[in-house]
Structures are given as C-alpha cells and as structure tokens.
Amino acid sequence: MLVAWPHFAIGTAPTNSRIKIKLTSSPDPENDTTEAMAQHETSTTALGLGELGIQNDCKVFHNLTYEQLADHEKKFNEGTFVANGTFAVDTGKFTGRSPKDKFIVKQAPSQDNVWWGSINQPTTPEVFDTLYNKAAKHFSSVDRIWRGSTTS
C-alpha cells in the first residue's frame, strides 16, 4: 500500500511532547540540478520517525518526478493508466475533500485566535492523542511512504 504523507513531514507528537521533522533534499555536489534533488529515498529510521511513533523501518520516497511516481503507481498496482496516459484510481465513495472534517485542538495560546465554526471545529487533547496514535499505528504497518512531489 502506498501512503500519502503530508507535503512537509512535520508532526506534532502526542500532547506531552513536541517533535518536528522536516524532510529536505540536498543537491548532488557533482550535479546541482532539480533532477538530482528530486531523486530521494530514505527510511523511517534514518529520519527518526520513531520519535513520532512510527515503529518500522519502511522506505520513504519524497520529491519524486512524475515519471518516478508513475513507475511506483504501475509497479504496485495503485490504479490504471487509461488510453490518454492519465492515471486513474478508484477511490470508492470518498471522492473529494471533506471541509467539515477539520478539527483543531482547543487550547492556549491559539484558542482565542481561531475562527471557530463549522469549518474550524474544536476538539480536545485527548481526542487528538487517540487519532495521532491511530495514524502512527497505521504508518507503522506500511512498507513504504510517499511524501510530496515536484509536480503540482
């Protein structure tokens, strides 16, 4: 299973600690090109993602070119290339973004600066911790993670 990780792998661990990790590519000193920066593969261990609760050593791919991403899609049967070369994925009944699925932990110092309502819905630190642990458990069960892309 190929899993999408947020554009910047910056995470806040459960509310008892704060950890930030940012994936970056560094240019190849021999060949300082965008292509050299785009080809990057590392592991969860090398990134220290264990500190975020991800307890496996899977591969992490980031800043792939469209061609590299297409190779992954084809290799792991993530969908189908249709007649015009477009890649199609069956998402089932979940076909778009869910604007009412945005929750923010209501706590100081931000609680007085958020425009609370049907879009920015408040939640508790306990609910955040439960969901965070569920996500970390999921990412601990996969064999590869994809983050970001040079395509937009």
C-alpha positions in Angstrom: 0.0 0.0 0.0 1.3 3.4 -0.9 0.5 6.0 1.7 0.5 9.8 1.2 2.3 11.7 3.9 1.7 15.5 4.3 3.7 17.8 1.9 6.2 18.6 4.7 6.6 15.7 7.2 6.2 18.0 10.2 4.4 16.3 13.0 3.4 17.2 16.5 3.7 14.1 18.7 1.0 13.4 21.4 0.4 16.5 23.6 3.0 15.5 26.2 5.9 16.3 23.7 6.6 18.4 20.6 8.8 17.0 17.8 9.2 18.5 14.4 10.9 16.7 11.4 11.3 18.2 8.0 12.4 16.2 5.0 14.7 18.0 2.6 16.7 17.0 -0.4 20.2 18.3 -0.8 21.6 18.8 -4.2 24.2 16.4 -5.6 27.5 18.4 -5.4 28.6 16.9 -8.7 25.3 17.7 -10.5 23.4 20.6 -9.0 20.1 20.1 -10.8 16.5 19.9 -9.9 16.5 16.3 -11.1 19.3 15.4 -8.7 17.3 16.9 -5.9 14.1 15.1 -7.0 15.5 11.6 -6.7 15.4 10.8 -3.0 14.8 7.7 -1.0 15.4 7.2 2.7 13.9 5.3 5.6 11.8 6.0 8.6 14.7 5.1 10.9 17.1 7.4 9.1 14.6 10.2 9.5 14.0 9.5 13.2 10.3 8.9 12.6 10.3 6.6 15.6 10.1 9.7 17.7 6.8 10.4 16.1 5.5 6.9 16.9 6.2 5.2 13.5 7.8 2.0 14.6 9.0 0.3 11.5 11.9 0.8 9.0 10.0 1.3 5.8 11.2 3.2 2.8 10.2 6.9 2.5 10.1 8.4 -1.0 9.8 12.1 -1.5 10.1 14.7 -4.2 9.6 12.2 -7.0 9.3 13.3 -10.5 6.1 12.5 -12.3 7.9 9.7 -14.1 9.2 8.2 -10.9 5.8 8.5 -9.3 4.2 6.8 -12.3 6.7 4.0 -12.0 5.6 3.4 -8.4 2.0 3.5 -9.3 2.5 0.9 -12.0 4.8 -1.3 -10.0 2.4 -1.5 -7.0 -0.9 -1.6 -9.0 -2.2 1.5 -7.3 -4.5 2.2 -10.3 -4.7 2.1 -14.1 -3.2 4.1 -16.9 -6.1 4.9 -19.2 -5.9 5.5 -23.0 -4.6 9.1 -22.9 -1.9 8.2 -20.3 -3.8 9.6 -17.3 -3.5 7.6 -14.2 -7.0 6.6 -12.7 -7.6 5.5 -9.2 -10.8 4.0 -7.8 -11.4 6.0 -4.6 -14.7 4.3 -3.8 -17.3 6.5 -2.2 -14.7 9.0 -1.0 -14.2 11.3 -4.0 -13.3 14.7 -2.6 -12.2 16.8 0.3 -14.3 17.0 3.4 -14.4 20.6 4.6 -16.2 19.7 7.8 -13.5 17.2 8.8 -11.1 19.9 10.1 -10.5 19.8 13.8 -8.2 21.9 15.9 -7.2 21.2 19.5 -8.8 24.0 21.5 -6.1 25.1 23.9 -4.0 28.0 24.8 -2.5 30.1 23.3 -4.4 29.6 20.0 -7.9 29.1 21.3 -8.7 32.8 21.2 -7.2 33.3 17.7 -9.1 30.6 15.8 -12.3 31.4 13.9 -14.4 28.5 15.4 -17.3 27.3 13.4 -18.5 24.5 11.1 -15.1 24.5 9.3 -12.7 25.0 12.2 -14.2 22.7 14.7 -12.8 22.4 18.3 -11.5 19.1 19.7 -9.7 18.0 22.9 -6.1 17.0 23.5 -7.4 13.5 24.4 -9.2 13.1 21.0 -6.0 14.4 19.3 -3.9 11.8 21.1 -6.2 9.0 20.2 -6.3 9.9 16.5 -2.5 10.6 16.5 -1.8 7.1 17.9 -4.1 5.6 15.4 -2.3 7.3 12.5 1.1 6.3 13.9 0.0 2.7 14.2 -1.2 2.8 10.6 2.1 4.3 9.3 3.9 1.6 11.4 2.2 -1.1 9.4 3.0 0.0 5.8 6.1 -0.9 3.8 6.6 2.4 2.1 5.5 6.1 2.5 5.3 8.7 -0.2 5.7 12.4 0.6 5.5 15.4 -1.7 6.2 15.7 -5.3 8.0 18.0 -7.7 4.8 18.0 -9.8 1.9 20.2 -9.0 
